[in-house]
Amino acid sequence: MKAMVLREQGGPLSLEDVPVPQPGTGEVLVRVRACGLGLTLVWNLKGRGFGRGTIPDKVPRIIGHEIAGDVVETGPNVTSFKTGDRVNVYFYLTCGNCRWCNVGREDLCDNHAGYVGRQIDGGLAEYVVLPERNLCHIPPEMGYVDAAVTADAIATPVHVLRERAHVRAPETVMVVGAGGGVGIHMVQMAKVLGARVFAVDITAEKLALAREAGADETINSREVGFDEEARRLTGGRGVDVVVEMVGIADTMQASLDSLGKGGRLVFVGSYDGQAVLPLNSRSLSNELVLTGSRYCSRQELAEAVELVAQGRIRPIVTRLCQMEEAEEVLQSIEAMEQPGRACAVLP
């Protein structure tokens, strides 16, 4: 089969002929039809940790975790999927048996073993073998590109805004990095929950896309401080929720300064893993909540699929490419040039 292979950390991807993998016990062979491309894959290429840095990367490997395709073979003891089933993929490798998995919080699995496309091969290939528990059924009317993107770029906002931020109508939600592949769907999810949404980004193209996705206000942070705009647009009160998807020192501080009383700040992504947010009693005196967010649960992935199937969230994919063009697209994403989501399509 054809696959994009990473031979060394930080090195290039190379298009190679490799053997089709064979499913073992509890595993499923999937014919890949689409694989989403986002910032997580940029960090994957560079070997940057996702919060569990003690898990060694597999090299060489095939990257890509936003996967949709067809089941073509099942290994022994697989009970929930059969040949011909259409599926997308849960990103985390979890045990299914710890206290967190048992209560539907697989994102916090005590025996977390890494990530699809990092510790095991991923979806920039014609076929991929995955554990049965990492698959989710998709309805027949859902396209493969939409299903692939839903697996992360839409499932993540479901978790962030409901589980971590507890958004309720008619609260105000500010999304920092709103024009990117996850941010553009964060805007839509906030609207589903009845929020007034402020979209923050750095280009007119990304902000226009955010407005098309439902943002009530757009803020170009290269032209004005978005914390100042947050106060102005709320009559000095501040916003109820900030979703911070950039993670550099300046945006982290401005995000904190944008919050009103009882505000919640959720950190989702970061361009600077060493950035620090200084805190003092004054900044926390209004019962502010600061929290991180780890992907989603398997149930939230299924709910994201349902939201898309119902037409309540529309996957926004602005660039389709061939598998061999993935590295070029990832370079554009790293440079913050790519609005919305990109996706590689396989025949």
Secondary structure in CASP SS format (residue, H / E / C, confidence):
PFRMAT SS
TARGET T0000
AUTHOR 0000-0000-0000
METHOD secondary structure of the structure
MODEL  1
M C 1.00
K E 1.00
A E 1.00
M E 1.00
V E 1.00
L E 1.00
R C 1.00
E C 1.00
Q C 1.00
G C 1.00
G C 1.00
P C 1.00
L E 1.00
S E 1.00
L E 1.00
E E 1.00
D E 1.00
V C 1.00
P C 1.00
V C 1.00
P C 1.00
Q C 1.00
P C 1.00
G C 1.00
T C 1.00
G C 1.00
E E 1.00
V E 1.00
L E 1.00
V E 1.00
R E 1.00
V E 1.00
R E 1.00
A E 1.00
C E 1.00
G E 1.00
L E 1.00
G C 1.00
L H 1.00
T H 1.00
L H 1.00
V H 1.00
W H 1.00
N H 1.00
L H 1.00
K H 1.00
G C 1.00
R C 1.00
G C 1.00
F C 1.00
G C 1.00
R C 1.00
G C 1.00
T C 1.00
I C 1.00
P C 1.00
D C 1.00
K C 1.00
V C 1.00
P C 1.00
R E 1.00
I E 1.00
I C 1.00
G C 1.00
H C 1.00
E E 1.00
I E 1.00
A E 1.00
G E 1.00
D E 1.00
V E 1.00
V E 1.00
E E 1.00
T E 1.00
G C 1.00
P C 1.00
N C 1.00
V C 1.00
T C 1.00
S C 1.00
F C 1.00
K C 1.00
T C 1.00
G C 1.00
D C 1.00
R E 1.00
V E 1.00
N E 1.00
V E 1.00
Y C 1.00
F C 1.00
Y E 1.00
L C 1.00
T C 1.00
C C 1.00
G C 1.00
N C 1.00
C C 1.00
R H 1.00
W H 1.00
C H 1.00
N H 1.00
V C 1.00
G C 1.00
R C 1.00
E H 1.00
D H 1.00
L H 1.00
C C 1.00
D C 1.00
N C 1.00
H C 1.00
A C 1.00
G C 1.00
Y E 1.00
V E 1.00
G C 1.00
R C 1.00
Q C 1.00
I E 1.00
D C 1.00
G C 1.00
G C 1.00
L C 1.00
A E 1.00
E C 1.00
Y E 1.00
V E 1.00
V E 1.00
L E 1.00
P E 1.00
E H 1.00
R H 1.00
N H 1.00
L E 1.00
C E 1.00
H E 1.00
I C 1.00
P C 1.00
P C 1.00
E C 1.00
M C 1.00
G C 1.00
Y H 1.00
V H 1.00
D H 1.00
A H 1.00
A H 1.00
V H 1.00
T H 1.00
A H 1.00
D H 1.00
A H 1.00
I H 1.00
A H 1.00
T H 1.00
P H 1.00
V H 1.00
H H 1.00
V H 1.00
L H 1.00
R H 1.00
E H 1.00
R H 1.00
A C 1.00
H C 1.00
V C 1.00
R C 1.00
A C 1.00
P C 1.00
E C 1.00
T E 1.00
V E 1.00
M E 1.00
V E 1.00
V E 1.00
G C 1.00
A C 1.00
G C 1.00
G C 1.00
G C 1.00
V C 1.00
G H 1.00
I H 1.00
H H 1.00
M H 1.00
V H 1.00
Q H 1.00
M H 1.00
A H 1.00
K H 1.00
V H 1.00
L C 1.00
G C 1.00
A C 1.00
R E 1.00
V E 1.00
F E 1.00
A E 1.00
V E 1.00
D E 1.00
I C 1.00
T C 1.00
A H 1.00
E H 1.00
K H 1.00
L H 1.00
A H 1.00
L H 1.00
A H 1.00
R H 1.00
E H 1.00
A C 1.00
G C 1.00
A C 1.00
D C 1.00
E E 1.00
T E 1.00
I E 1.00
N E 1.00
S C 1.00
R C 1.00
E C 1.00
V C 1.00
G C 1.00
F H 1.00
D H 1.00
E H 1.00
E H 1.00
A H 1.00
R H 1.00
R H 1.00
L H 1.00
T C 1.00
G C 1.00
G C 1.00
R C 1.00
G C 1.00
V E 1.00
D E 1.00
V E 1.00
V E 1.00
V E 1.00
E E 1.00
M C 1.00
V C 1.00
G C 1.00
I C 1.00
A H 1.00
D H 1.00
T H 1.00
M H 1.00
Q H 1.00
A H 1.00
S H 1.00
L H 1.00
D H 1.00
S H 1.00
L E 1.00
G E 1.00
K E 1.00
G E 1.00
G E 1.00
R E 1.00
L E 1.00
V E 1.00
F E 1.00
V C 1.00
G C 1.00
S C 1.00
Y C 1.00
D C 1.00
G C 1.00
Q C 1.00
A C 1.00
V C 1.00
L C 1.00
P C 1.00
L C 1.00
N C 1.00
S H 1.00
R H 1.00
S H 1.00
L H 1.00
S C 1.00
N C 1.00
E C 1.00
L C 1.00
V E 1.00
L E 1.00
T E 1.00
G E 1.00
S C 1.00
R C 1.00
Y C 1.00
C C 1.00
S C 1.00
R H 1.00
Q H 1.00
E H 1.00
L H 1.00
A H 1.00
E H 1.00
A H 1.00
V H 1.00
E H 1.00
L H 1.00
V H 1.00
A H 1.00
Q C 1.00
G C 1.00
R C 1.00
I C 1.00
R C 1.00
P C 1.00
I C 1.00
V E 1.00
T E 1.00
R E 1.00
L E 1.00
C E 1.00
Q C 1.00
M H 1.00
E H 1.00
E H 1.00
A H 1.00
E H 1.00
E H 1.00
V H 1.00
L H 1.00
Q H 1.00
S H 1.00
I H 1.00
E H 1.00
A C 1.00
M C 1.00
E C 1.00
Q C 1.00
P C 1.00
G C 1.00
R E 1.00
A E 1.00
C E 1.00
A E 1.00
V E 1.00
L C 1.00
P C 1.00
END
